[in-house]
Amino acid sequence: MTTATHLKRYLPALLTLGVLLLPEVALAQSSGDGGKISGILEAVIDLLTNVWAQSAATIAVAALGYLAFMGHLSWRWVIHIVLGIALVFGAAELVAFFIDA
């Protein structure tokens, strides 16, 4: 038999054995504060909505103003930028709305 055939045959047994030998993985319990994954996700949210992101959004809106001043404003750009800003900074409230509904 080839190595691939052996792997296909014995992989479910090896995975089951791994889960049995590591009960903390099998029980999937986390610490009281949400665990490491929660901390990583909080850091990503902070990165996406920090002062730098707010500054970038302000620059994008100012650029729209300059384009309007020069007469080269595309309403498609306005919709994309404003909708993007609303989704990025309103994401937490939007998710909370759907969870509570």
Backbone atoms as SQL, in Angstrom:
CREATE TABLE atoms (id INTEGER PRIMARY KEY, chain TEXT, resi INTEGER, resn TEXT, atom TEXT, x REAL, y REAL, z REAL);
INSERT INTO atoms VALUES
  (1, 'A', 1, 'MET', 'N', 0.834, -1.177, 0.000),
  (2, 'A', 1, 'MET', 'CA', 0.000, 0.000, 0.000),
  (3, 'A', 1, 'MET', 'C', 0.882, 1.244, 0.000),
  (4, 'A', 2, 'THR', 'N', 0.321, 2.321, -0.523),
  (5, 'A', 2, 'THR', 'CA', 1.072, 3.569, -0.553),
  (6, 'A', 2, 'THR', 'C', 0.891, 4.326, 0.760),
  (7, 'A', 3, 'THR', 'N', 1.700, 5.358, 0.916),
  (8, 'A', 3, 'THR', 'CA', 1.636, 6.165, 2.137),
  (9, 'A', 3, 'THR', 'C', 0.292, 6.882, 2.245),
  (10, 'A', 4, 'ALA', 'N', -0.231, 7.350, 1.122),
  (11, 'A', 4, 'ALA', 'CA', -1.522, 8.040, 1.133),
  (12, 'A', 4, 'ALA', 'C', -2.641, 7.102, 1.572),
  (13, 'A', 5, 'THR', 'N', -2.581, 5.865, 1.148),
  (14, 'A', 5, 'THR', 'CA', -3.605, 4.899, 1.543),
  (15, 'A', 5, 'THR', 'C', -3.530, 4.615, 3.036),
  (16, 'A', 6, 'HIS', 'N', -2.305, 4.465, 3.557),
  (17, 'A', 6, 'HIS', 'CA', -2.140, 4.263, 4.993),
  (18, 'A', 6, 'HIS', 'C', -2.671, 5.458, 5.778),
  (19, 'A', 7, 'LEU', 'N', -2.379, 6.665, 5.280),
  (20, 'A', 7, 'LEU', 'CA', -2.829, 7.872, 5.966),
  (21, 'A', 7, 'LEU', 'C', -4.353, 7.944, 5.992),
  (22, 'A', 8, 'LYS', 'N', -4.984, 7.645, 4.881),
  (23, 'A', 8, 'LYS', 'CA', -6.451, 7.666, 4.823),
  (24, 'A', 8, 'LYS', 'C', -7.057, 6.624, 5.764),
  (25, 'A', 9, 'ARG', 'N', -6.391, 5.494, 5.900),
  (26, 'A', 9, 'ARG', 'CA', -6.927, 4.422, 6.734),
  (27, 'A', 9, 'ARG', 'C', -6.773, 4.729, 8.221),
  (28, 'A', 10, 'TYR', 'N', -5.624, 5.266, 8.618),
  (29, 'A', 10, 'TYR', 'CA', -5.322, 5.412, 10.035),
  (30, 'A', 10, 'TYR', 'C', -5.530, 6.823, 10.595),
  (31, 'A', 11, 'LEU', 'N', -5.829, 7.802, 9.754),
  (32, 'A', 11, 'LEU', 'CA', -6.000, 9.169, 10.232),
  (33, 'A', 11, 'LEU', 'C', -7.148, 9.315, 11.242),
  (34, 'A', 12, 'PRO', 'N', -8.338, 8.749, 11.006),
  (35, 'A', 12, 'PRO', 'CA', -9.394, 8.887, 12.027),
  (36, 'A', 12, 'PRO', 'C', -8.999, 8.293, 13.380),
  (37, 'A', 13, 'ALA', 'N', -8.311, 7.168, 13.371),
  (38, 'A', 13, 'ALA', 'CA', -7.888, 6.556, 14.631),
  (39, 'A', 13, 'ALA', 'C', -6.843, 7.419, 15.329),
  (40, 'A', 14, 'LEU', 'N', -5.919, 7.981, 14.579),
  (41, 'A', 14, 'LEU', 'CA', -4.902, 8.843, 15.175),
  (42, 'A', 14, 'LEU', 'C', -5.517, 10.105, 15.756),
  (43, 'A', 15, 'LEU', 'N', -6.477, 10.697, 15.069),
  (44, 'A', 15, 'LEU', 'CA', -7.140, 11.893, 15.589),
  (45, 'A', 15, 'LEU', 'C', -7.925, 11.583, 16.850),
  (46, 'A', 16, 'THR', 'N', -8.611, 10.446, 16.867),
  (47, 'A', 16, 'THR', 'CA', -9.361, 10.047, 18.050),
  (48, 'A', 16, 'THR', 'C', -8.412, 9.816, 19.230),
  (49, 'A', 17, 'LEU', 'N', -7.310, 9.165, 18.983),
  (50, 'A', 17, 'LEU', 'CA', -6.328, 8.932, 20.032),
  (51, 'A', 17, 'LEU', 'C', -5.763, 10.253, 20.554),
  (52, 'A', 18, 'GLY', 'N', -5.511, 11.191, 19.647),
  (53, 'A', 18, 'GLY', 'CA', -5.007, 12.495, 20.063),
  (54, 'A', 18, 'GLY', 'C', -5.987, 13.232, 20.952),
  (55, 'A', 19, 'VAL', 'N', -7.252, 13.152, 20.625),
  (56, 'A', 19, 'VAL', 'CA', -8.271, 13.822, 21.437),
  (57, 'A', 19, 'VAL', 'C', -8.394, 13.154, 22.805),
  (58, 'A', 20, 'LEU', 'N', -8.290, 11.841, 22.837),
  (59, 'A', 20, 'LEU', 'CA', -8.373, 11.140, 24.114),
  (60, 'A', 20, 'LEU', 'C', -7.170, 11.420, 25.004),
  (61, 'A', 21, 'LEU', 'N', -6.001, 11.629, 24.411),
  (62, 'A', 21, 'LEU', 'CA', -4.808, 11.903, 25.196),
  (63, 'A', 21, 'LEU', 'C', -4.723, 13.348, 25.661),
  (64, 'A', 22, 'LEU', 'N', -5.493, 14.231, 25.044),
  (65, 'A', 22, 'LEU', 'CA', -5.503, 15.639, 25.422),
  (66, 'A', 22, 'LEU', 'C', -6.917, 16.043, 25.844),
  (67, 'A', 23, 'PRO', 'N', -7.302, 15.728, 27.067),
  (68, 'A', 23, 'PRO', 'CA', -8.681, 15.992, 27.482),
  (69, 'A', 23, 'PRO', 'C', -9.030, 17.475, 27.525),
  (70, 'A', 24, 'GLU', 'N', -8.043, 18.353, 27.726),
  (71, 'A', 24, 'GLU', 'CA', -8.377, 19.777, 27.747),
  (72, 'A', 24, 'GLU', 'C', -8.827, 20.249, 26.364),
  (73, 'A', 25, 'VAL', 'N', -8.326, 19.618, 25.314),
  (74, 'A', 25, 'VAL', 'CA', -8.786, 19.952, 23.964),
  (75, 'A', 25, 'VAL', 'C', -10.168, 19.351, 23.737),
  (76, 'A', 26, 'ALA', 'N', -10.371, 18.131, 24.196),
  (77, 'A', 26, 'ALA', 'CA', -11.640, 17.461, 23.980),
  (78, 'A', 26, 'ALA', 'C', -12.779, 18.133, 24.724),
  (79, 'A', 27, 'LEU', 'N', -12.520, 18.652, 25.919),
  (80, 'A', 27, 'LEU', 'CA', -13.576, 19.290, 26.691),
  (81, 'A', 27, 'LEU', 'C', -13.853, 20.713, 26.225),
  (82, 'A', 28, 'ALA', 'N', -12.903, 21.313, 25.552),
  (83, 'A', 28, 'ALA', 'CA', -13.043, 22.654, 24.975),
  (84, 'A', 28, 'ALA', 'C', -13.467, 23.689, 26.007),
  (85, 'A', 29, 'GLN', 'N', -12.891, 23.606, 27.171),
  (86, 'A', 29, 'GLN', 'CA', -13.185, 24.596, 28.193),
  (87, 'A', 29, 'GLN', 'C', -12.205, 25.749, 28.064),
  (88, 'A', 30, 'SER', 'N', -12.690, 26.927, 28.365),
  (89, 'A', 30, 'SER', 'CA', -11.811, 28.092, 28.319),
  (90, 'A', 30, 'SER', 'C', -11.744, 28.712, 29.706),
  (91, 'A', 31, 'SER', 'N', -10.801, 29.614, 29.846),
  (92, 'A', 31, 'SER', 'CA', -10.692, 30.295, 31.126),
  (93, 'A', 31, 'SER', 'C', -11.828, 31.297, 31.276),
  (94, 'A', 32, 'GLY', 'N', -11.966, 31.861, 32.447),
  (95, 'A', 32, 'GLY', 'CA', -13.075, 32.766, 32.725),
  (96, 'A', 32, 'GLY', 'C', -13.057, 34.046, 31.918),
  (97, 'A', 33, 'ASP', 'N', -11.869, 34.498, 31.466),
  (98, 'A', 33, 'ASP', 'CA', -11.799, 35.753, 30.735),
  (99, 'A', 33, 'ASP', 'C', -11.970, 35.582, 29.239),
  (100, 'A', 34, 'GLY', 'N', -12.232, 34.399, 28.759),
  (101, 'A', 34, 'GLY', 'CA', -12.442, 34.185, 27.336),
  (102, 'A', 34, 'GLY', 'C', -11.271, 33.511, 26.654),
  (103, 'A', 35, 'GLY', 'N', -10.152, 33.428, 27.293),
  (104, 'A', 35, 'GLY', 'CA', -9.020, 32.719, 26.736),
  (105, 'A', 35, 'GLY', 'C', -8.165, 33.553, 25.816),
  (106, 'A', 36, 'LYS', 'N', -7.195, 32.880, 25.213),
  (107, 'A', 36, 'LYS', 'CA', -6.235, 33.553, 24.348),
  (108, 'A', 36, 'LYS', 'C', -6.870, 34.031, 23.049),
  (109, 'A', 37, 'ILE', 'N', -7.785, 33.247, 22.506),
  (110, 'A', 37, 'ILE', 'CA', -8.402, 33.624, 21.228),
  (111, 'A', 37, 'ILE', 'C', -9.198, 34.907, 21.383),
  (112, 'A', 38, 'SER', 'N', -9.893, 35.041, 22.480),
  (113, 'A', 38, 'SER', 'CA', -10.647, 36.266, 22.736),
  (114, 'A', 38, 'SER', 'C', -9.724, 37.475, 22.819),
  (115, 'A', 39, 'GLY', 'N', -8.587, 37.304, 23.454),
  (116, 'A', 39, 'GLY', 'CA', -7.608, 38.389, 23.536),
  (117, 'A', 39, 'GLY', 'C', -7.069, 38.784, 22.175),
  (118, 'A', 40, 'ILE', 'N', -6.829, 37.791, 21.326),
  (119, 'A', 40, 'ILE', 'CA', -6.343, 38.066, 19.973),
  (120, 'A', 40, 'ILE', 'C', -7.402, 38.808, 19.172),
  (121, 'A', 41, 'LEU', 'N', -8.643, 38.381, 19.283),
  (122, 'A', 41, 'LEU', 'CA', -9.722, 39.043, 18.547),
  (123, 'A', 41, 'LEU', 'C', -9.931, 40.475, 19.028),
  (124, 'A', 42, 'GLU', 'N', -9.815, 40.699, 20.333),
  (125, 'A', 42, 'GLU', 'CA', -9.919, 42.061, 20.862),
  (126, 'A', 42, 'GLU', 'C', -8.796, 42.947, 20.316),
  (127, 'A', 43, 'ALA', 'N', -7.595, 42.386, 20.193),
  (128, 'A', 43, 'ALA', 'CA', -6.477, 43.152, 19.647),
  (129, 'A', 43, 'ALA', 'C', -6.717, 43.517, 18.186),
  (130, 'A', 44, 'VAL', 'N', -7.310, 42.598, 17.429),
  (131, 'A', 44, 'VAL', 'CA', -7.626, 42.890, 16.021),
  (132, 'A', 44, 'VAL', 'C', -8.670, 43.990, 15.929),
  (133, 'A', 45, 'ILE', 'N', -9.687, 43.944, 16.774),
  (134, 'A', 45, 'ILE', 'CA', -10.721, 44.985, 16.769),
  (135, 'A', 45, 'ILE', 'C', -10.116, 46.331, 17.122),
  (136, 'A', 46, 'ASP', 'N', -9.244, 46.347, 18.125),
  (137, 'A', 46, 'ASP', 'CA', -8.574, 47.598, 18.493),
  (138, 'A', 46, 'ASP', 'C', -7.725, 48.136, 17.349),
  (139, 'A', 47, 'LEU', 'N', -7.060, 47.230, 16.625),
  (140, 'A', 47, 'LEU', 'CA', -6.228, 47.656, 15.505),
  (141, 'A', 47, 'LEU', 'C', -7.071, 48.269, 14.391),
  (142, 'A', 48, 'LEU', 'N', -8.243, 47.693, 14.139),
  (143, 'A', 48, 'LEU', 'CA', -9.086, 48.172, 13.038),
  (144, 'A', 48, 'LEU', 'C', -9.834, 49.459, 13.369),
  (145, 'A', 49, 'THR', 'N', -9.979, 49.780, 14.647),
  (146, 'A', 49, 'THR', 'CA', -10.761, 50.961, 15.018),
  (147, 'A', 49, 'THR', 'C', -9.973, 51.940, 15.881),
  (148, 'A', 50, 'ASN', 'N', -8.653, 51.896, 15.823),
  (149, 'A', 50, 'ASN', 'CA', -7.856, 52.784, 16.665),
  (150, 'A', 50, 'ASN', 'C', -7.744, 54.177, 16.048),
  (151, 'A', 51, 'VAL', 'N', -6.890, 55.007, 16.622),
  (152, 'A', 51, 'VAL', 'CA', -6.734, 56.390, 16.186),
  (153, 'A', 51, 'VAL', 'C', -6.226, 56.465, 14.754),
  (154, 'A', 52, 'TRP', 'N', -5.352, 55.537, 14.368),
  (155, 'A', 52, 'TRP', 'CA', -4.846, 55.548, 12.994),
  (156, 'A', 52, 'TRP', 'C', -5.973, 55.301, 11.989),
  (157, 'A', 53, 'ALA', 'N', -6.876, 54.386, 12.304),
  (158, 'A', 53, 'ALA', 'CA', -8.001, 54.112, 11.408),
  (159, 'A', 53, 'ALA', 'C', -8.933, 55.319, 11.336),
  (160, 'A', 54, 'GLN', 'N', -9.139, 55.990, 12.460),
  (161, 'A', 54, 'GLN', 'CA', -9.971, 57.193, 12.452),
  (162, 'A', 54, 'GLN', 'C', -9.319, 58.297, 11.634),
  (163, 'A', 55, 'SER', 'N', -8.009, 58.412, 11.710),
  (164, 'A', 55, 'SER', 'CA', -7.295, 59.411, 10.914),
  (165, 'A', 55, 'SER', 'C', -7.398, 59.097, 9.426),
  (166, 'A', 56, 'ALA', 'N', -7.290, 57.823, 9.068),
  (167, 'A', 56, 'ALA', 'CA', -7.420, 57.430, 7.664),
  (168, 'A', 56, 'ALA', 'C', -8.819, 57.730, 7.142),
  (169, 'A', 57, 'ALA', 'N', -9.833, 57.498, 7.969),
  (170, 'A', 57, 'ALA', 'CA', -11.207, 57.803, 7.557),
  (171, 'A', 57, 'ALA', 'C', -11.393, 59.303, 7.380),
  (172, 'A', 58, 'THR', 'N', -10.798, 60.090, 8.253),
  (173, 'A', 58, 'THR', 'CA', -10.883, 61.542, 8.131),
  (174, 'A', 58, 'THR', 'C', -10.206, 62.025, 6.851),
  (175, 'A', 59, 'ILE', 'N', -9.054, 61.453, 6.539),
  (176, 'A', 59, 'ILE', 'CA', -8.353, 61.815, 5.308),
  (177, 'A', 59, 'ILE', 'C', -9.181, 61.432, 4.081),
  (178, 'A', 60, 'ALA', 'N', -9.834, 60.268, 4.132),
  (179, 'A', 60, 'ALA', 'CA', -10.666, 59.844, 3.004),
  (180, 'A', 60, 'ALA', 'C', -11.833, 60.803, 2.785),
  (181, 'A', 61, 'VAL', 'N', -12.473, 61.243, 3.856),
  (182, 'A', 61, 'VAL', 'CA', -13.585, 62.188, 3.726),
  (183, 'A', 61, 'VAL', 'C', -13.075, 63.542, 3.239),
  (184, 'A', 62, 'ALA', 'N', -11.909, 63.959, 3.720),
  (185, 'A', 62, 'ALA', 'CA', -11.325, 65.216, 3.252),
  (186, 'A', 62, 'ALA', 'C', -10.984, 65.122, 1.766),
  (187, 'A', 63, 'ALA', 'N', -10.477, 63.974, 1.335),
  (188, 'A', 63, 'ALA', 'CA', -10.188, 63.782, -0.084),
  (189, 'A', 63, 'ALA', 'C', -11.464, 63.878, -0.926),
  (190, 'A', 64, 'LEU', 'N', -12.571, 63.369, -0.393),
  (191, 'A', 64, 'LEU', 'CA', -13.847, 63.525, -1.095),
  (192, 'A', 64, 'LEU', 'C', -14.213, 64.998, -1.215),
  (193, 'A', 65, 'GLY', 'N', -13.941, 65.759, -0.167),
  (194, 'A', 65, 'GLY', 'CA', -14.220, 67.195, -0.211),
  (195, 'A', 65, 'GLY', 'C', -13.385, 67.892, -1.263),
  (196, 'A', 66, 'TYR', 'N', -12.112, 67.540, -1.342),
  (197, 'A', 66, 'TYR', 'CA', -11.256, 68.144, -2.360),
  (198, 'A', 66, 'TYR', 'C', -11.687, 67.749, -3.772),
  (199, 'A', 67, 'LEU', 'N', -12.078, 66.505, -3.947),
  (200, 'A', 67, 'LEU', 'CA', -12.574, 66.074, -5.258),
  (201, 'A', 67, 'LEU', 'C', -13.843, 66.830, -5.637),
  (202, 'A', 68, 'ALA', 'N', -14.728, 67.050, -4.665),
  (203, 'A', 68, 'ALA', 'CA', -15.951, 67.816, -4.934),
  (204, 'A', 68, 'ALA', 'C', -15.597, 69.255, -5.282),
  (205, 'A', 69, 'PHE', 'N', -14.621, 69.807, -4.572),
  (206, 'A', 69, 'PHE', 'CA', -14.185, 71.183, -4.828),
  (207, 'A', 69, 'PHE', 'C', -13.632, 71.326, -6.246),
  (208, 'A', 70, 'MET', 'N', -12.922, 70.305, -6.720),
  (209, 'A', 70, 'MET', 'CA', -12.330, 70.344, -8.051),
  (210, 'A', 70, 'MET', 'C', -13.313, 69.932, -9.147),
  (211, 'A', 71, 'GLY', 'N', -14.477, 69.441, -8.757),
  (212, 'A', 71, 'GLY', 'CA', -15.477, 69.039, -9.732),
  (213, 'A', 71, 'GLY', 'C', -15.278, 67.643, -10.295),
  (214, 'A', 72, 'HIS', 'N', -14.519, 66.809, -9.603),
  (215, 'A', 72, 'HIS', 'CA', -14.240, 65.453, -10.080),
  (216, 'A', 72, 'HIS', 'C', -14.824, 64.391, -9.151),
  (217, 'A', 73, 'LEU', 'N', -15.815, 64.742, -8.401),
  (218, 'A', 73, 'LEU', 'CA', -16.375, 63.818, -7.422),
  (219, 'A', 73, 'LEU', 'C', -17.275, 62.805, -8.107),
  (220, 'A', 74, 'SER', 'N', -17.050, 61.558, -7.800),
  (221, 'A', 74, 'SER', 'CA', -17.904, 60.484, -8.283),
  (222, 'A', 74, 'SER', 'C', -18.767, 60.019, -7.111),
  (223, 'A', 75, 'TRP', 'N', -20.065, 60.010, -7.318),
  (224, 'A', 75, 'TRP', 'CA', -20.958, 59.593, -6.238),
  (225, 'A', 75, 'TRP', 'C', -20.754, 58.139, -5.865),
  (226, 'A', 76, 'ARG', 'N', -20.222, 57.367, -6.780),
  (227, 'A', 76, 'ARG', 'CA', -19.907, 55.974, -6.476),
  (228, 'A', 76, 'ARG', 'C', -18.811, 55.912, -5.398),
  (229, 'A', 77, 'TRP', 'N', -17.789, 56.795, -5.502),
  (230, 'A', 77, 'TRP', 'CA', -16.737, 56.855, -4.497),
  (231, 'A', 77, 'TRP', 'C', -17.304, 57.282, -3.152),
  (232, 'A', 78, 'VAL', 'N', -18.215, 58.244, -3.185),
  (233, 'A', 78, 'VAL', 'CA', -18.822, 58.731, -1.939),
  (234, 'A', 78, 'VAL', 'C', -19.542, 57.594, -1.227),
  (235, 'A', 79, 'ILE', 'N', -20.328, 56.857, -1.966),
  (236, 'A', 79, 'ILE', 'CA', -21.085, 55.747, -1.376),
  (237, 'A', 79, 'ILE', 'C', -20.126, 54.697, -0.822),
  (238, 'A', 80, 'HIS', 'N', -19.090, 54.357, -1.576),
  (239, 'A', 80, 'HIS', 'CA', -18.145, 53.333, -1.121),
  (240, 'A', 80, 'HIS', 'C', -17.415, 53.765, 0.144),
  (241, 'A', 81, 'ILE', 'N', -16.932, 54.988, 0.166),
  (242, 'A', 81, 'ILE', 'CA', -16.160, 55.448, 1.324),
  (243, 'A', 81, 'ILE', 'C', -17.040, 55.616, 2.553),
  (244, 'A', 82, 'VAL', 'N', -18.195, 56.236, 2.389),
  (245, 'A', 82, 'VAL', 'CA', -19.077, 56.454, 3.537),
  (246, 'A', 82, 'VAL', 'C', -19.624, 55.126, 4.062),
  (247, 'A', 83, 'LEU', 'N', -20.006, 54.227, 3.168),
  (248, 'A', 83, 'LEU', 'CA', -20.499, 52.920, 3.603),
  (249, 'A', 83, 'LEU', 'C', -19.384, 52.117, 4.280),
  (250, 'A', 84, 'GLY', 'N', -18.167, 52.194, 3.753),
  (251, 'A', 84, 'GLY', 'CA', -17.038, 51.500, 4.374),
  (252, 'A', 84, 'GLY', 'C', -16.749, 52.012, 5.766),
  (253, 'A', 85, 'ILE', 'N', -16.750, 53.330, 5.928),
  (254, 'A', 85, 'ILE', 'CA', -16.512, 53.917, 7.255),
  (255, 'A', 85, 'ILE', 'C', -17.620, 53.513, 8.224),
  (256, 'A', 86, 'ALA', 'N', -18.851, 53.544, 7.752),
  (257, 'A', 86, 'ALA', 'CA', -19.972, 53.166, 8.620),
  (258, 'A', 86, 'ALA', 'C', -19.875, 51.703, 9.044),
  (259, 'A', 87, 'LEU', 'N', -19.468, 50.828, 8.136),
  (260, 'A', 87, 'LEU', 'CA', -19.360, 49.411, 8.483),
  (261, 'A', 87, 'LEU', 'C', -18.189, 49.144, 9.422),
  (262, 'A', 88, 'VAL', 'N', -17.048, 49.789, 9.187),
  (263, 'A', 88, 'VAL', 'CA', -15.879, 49.542, 10.037),
  (264, 'A', 88, 'VAL', 'C', -16.130, 50.023, 11.458),
  (265, 'A', 89, 'PHE', 'N', -16.599, 51.252, 11.595),
  (266, 'A', 89, 'PHE', 'CA', -16.740, 51.815, 12.939),
  (267, 'A', 89, 'PHE', 'C', -18.085, 51.478, 13.596),
  (268, 'A', 90, 'GLY', 'N', -19.038, 50.996, 12.828),
  (269, 'A', 90, 'GLY', 'CA', -20.317, 50.607, 13.405),
  (270, 'A', 90, 'GLY', 'C', -20.494, 49.103, 13.498),
  (271, 'A', 91, 'ALA', 'N', -19.418, 48.354, 13.249),
  (272, 'A', 91, 'ALA', 'CA', -19.514, 46.896, 13.220),
  (273, 'A', 91, 'ALA', 'C', -19.975, 46.315, 14.555),
  (274, 'A', 92, 'ALA', 'N', -19.436, 46.816, 15.660),
  (275, 'A', 92, 'ALA', 'CA', -19.799, 46.272, 16.979),
  (276, 'A', 92, 'ALA', 'C', -21.277, 46.484, 17.268),
  (277, 'A', 93, 'GLU', 'N', -21.775, 47.669, 16.954),
  (278, 'A', 93, 'GLU', 'CA', -23.185, 47.954, 17.195),
  (279, 'A', 93, 'GLU', 'C', -24.084, 47.130, 16.262),
  (280, 'A', 94, 'LEU', 'N', -23.635, 46.931, 15.035),
  (281, 'A', 94, 'LEU', 'CA', -24.411, 46.142, 14.077),
  (282, 'A', 94, 'LEU', 'C', -24.504, 44.681, 14.514),
  (283, 'A', 95, 'VAL', 'N', -23.398, 44.127, 14.958),
  (284, 'A', 95, 'VAL', 'CA', -23.392, 42.739, 15.433),
  (285, 'A', 95, 'VAL', 'C', -24.245, 42.620, 16.693),
  (286, 'A', 96, 'ALA', 'N', -24.123, 43.571, 17.609),
  (287, 'A', 96, 'ALA', 'CA', -24.926, 43.543, 18.838),
  (288, 'A', 96, 'ALA', 'C', -26.414, 43.627, 18.522),
  (289, 'A', 97, 'PHE', 'N', -26.773, 44.409, 17.499),
  (290, 'A', 97, 'PHE', 'CA', -28.172, 44.505, 17.092),
  (291, 'A', 97, 'PHE', 'C', -28.707, 43.161, 16.640),
  (292, 'A', 98, 'PHE', 'N', -27.916, 42.447, 15.818),
  (293, 'A', 98, 'PHE', 'CA', -28.387, 41.152, 15.305),
  (294, 'A', 98, 'PHE', 'C', -28.384, 40.078, 16.394),
  (295, 'A', 99, 'ILE', 'N', -27.466, 40.160, 17.345),
  (296, 'A', 99, 'ILE', 'CA', -27.435, 39.176, 18.423),
  (297, 'A', 99, 'ILE', 'C', -28.620, 39.375, 19.364),
  (298, 'A', 100, 'ASP', 'N', -28.963, 40.637, 19.677),
  (299, 'A', 100, 'ASP', 'CA', -30.039, 40.922, 20.602),
  (300, 'A', 100, 'ASP', 'C', -31.416, 40.756, 19.969),
  (301, 'A', 101, 'ALA', 'N', -31.484, 40.802, 18.653),
  (302, 'A', 101, 'ALA', 'CA', -32.789, 40.745, 17.975),
  (303, 'A', 101, 'ALA', 'C', -33.385, 39.368, 18.007);
